[in-house]
């Protein structure tokens, strides 16, 4: 069985991610609202250069 291919981000999902990041929402809340995995949200935010709040046990950069 082959691994699932990653779903492409839609323009609507990307805009929602930007809005949530600007509101300083936590990553798990963003992931729930967008319907994506936490790692996917972190990856996309990094690609877009969006600042994310540190999670539990993480140090701010």
Secondary structure, DSSP 8 states (H G I E B T S, - for coil): ----------HHHHHHHHHHHHTT--HHHHHHHHT--HHHHHHHHHHHT------TT----
